[in-house]
Amino acid sequence: MLAPSPPRLHALLATAARVVSGLDGTIGDGRAWSDARAEDIAPMVRHLRTHHPEAGAHYWALRAWGLHIWQPVYLVVVGLHLCRCTPDLAALSQRTEADGIRGFRIAMHVPRTDGEDSGLLRAARQLAEGWTRLYVQWRDVGPLPVKSARRLLADCVLGALLCVHGQRADWDAARMQALGQRWLDAMDLAGECGFLAFRDRSGGARLALARKGCCLHYRRADGGMCDTCPRQRIAERLARISARDGP
């Protein structure tokens, strides 16, 4: 008979799925996300090359990189700031398929419940060690400059904080700025992303990503520049994000 899942882990998975669209996890074992091999990554790059040949090799590699790193980042940020616990990322594996990643599995364990400071440092250390190990595999898959990899990772970290911000009425802009800085400092990503303050259509104060790296989506035939694309001047970005409801 299988042992029941720890309530804390079950609550974390439920919260993650509720707060972040597509962050769907189940209890189960598998190869750790940071141990993905080149042969696990290559089918995704080939799929992107087949469906978006015009976008080029740098887009294919960067898009695949983003798909591989976002779930671990969002899970630990949600866990720490909404569930007051941090999962062991060594227990997390991803369902990698040729056309993307379909959720994740996490081995049965009890997430840690340290304080926010110690939990943030531990989670940041695991993420930093994990992405460094994963990045090595891209040398055999496609062109991915380390600066681009770092900046997209920083985008994910602050993007996860923006998701959590919607659930934390007690967080003001100053709190978000401080937390964003702490996360990026702890992961040795200082300066790779930030926040832009703006007013939405109703006049409310909001935050959006002040990205430093381009995701290259505009290179796709069906693509274009994102609202927060760093290829645009700040004034253009503010005008675009202010014209919509949220960041």
Secondary structure as GFF3:
##gff-version 3
##sequence-region A 1 247
A	DSSP	alpha_helix	7	19	.	.	.	ID=ss1
A	DSSP	beta_strand	25	27	.	.	.	ID=ss2
A	DSSP	three_ten_helix	33	35	.	.	.	ID=ss3
A	DSSP	alpha_helix	38	51	.	.	.	ID=ss4
A	DSSP	three_ten_helix	53	55	.	.	.	ID=ss5
A	DSSP	alpha_helix	57	82	.	.	.	ID=ss6
A	DSSP	three_ten_helix	89	91	.	.	.	ID=ss7
A	DSSP	beta_strand	92	97	.	.	.	ID=ss8
A	DSSP	beta_strand	100	106	.	.	.	ID=ss9
A	DSSP	alpha_helix	116	135	.	.	.	ID=ss10
A	DSSP	three_ten_helix	136	140	.	.	.	ID=ss11
A	DSSP	alpha_helix	146	165	.	.	.	ID=ss12
A	DSSP	alpha_helix	173	186	.	.	.	ID=ss13
A	DSSP	beta_strand	193	199	.	.	.	ID=ss14
A	DSSP	beta_strand	205	211	.	.	.	ID=ss15
A	DSSP	three_ten_helix	217	219	.	.	.	ID=ss16
A	DSSP	alpha_helix	234	242	.	.	.	ID=ss17
###
